[in-house]
Amino acid sequence: MALTEMVMAEIIRNLKEQEGLGAEVYGKN
């Protein structure tokens, strides 16, 4: 498995866990 795929999977997992809060934070930055 490529490193980028692992990173993407982890990011997606984090976004799903913190739906609203994550979107708000990333939107501001």
C-alpha positions as CSV (number, residue, x, y, z in Angstrom):
1,M,0.0,0.0,0.0
2,A,1.4,3.4,-1.0
3,L,2.2,5.9,1.7
4,T,-0.2,8.5,0.2
5,E,-3.0,5.9,0.3
6,M,-2.4,5.4,4.0
7,V,-2.3,9.1,4.7
8,M,-5.5,9.7,2.7
9,A,-7.3,6.9,4.6
10,E,-6.2,8.3,7.9
11,I,-7.4,11.8,6.9
12,I,-10.8,10.5,5.8
13,R,-11.1,8.6,9.0
14,N,-10.4,11.7,11.0
15,L,-12.9,13.8,9.0
16,K,-15.6,11.2,9.6
17,E,-14.9,11.2,13.3
18,Q,-15.0,15.0,13.6
19,E,-17.5,15.8,10.8
20,G,-18.7,19.3,11.9
21,L,-15.7,20.4,13.9
22,G,-13.1,19.2,11.4
23,A,-14.9,20.9,8.5
24,E,-15.1,24.2,10.4
25,V,-11.4,24.2,11.3
26,Y,-10.2,23.2,7.8
27,G,-12.6,25.8,6.3
28,K,-11.1,28.6,8.4
29,N,-7.5,27.7,7.7
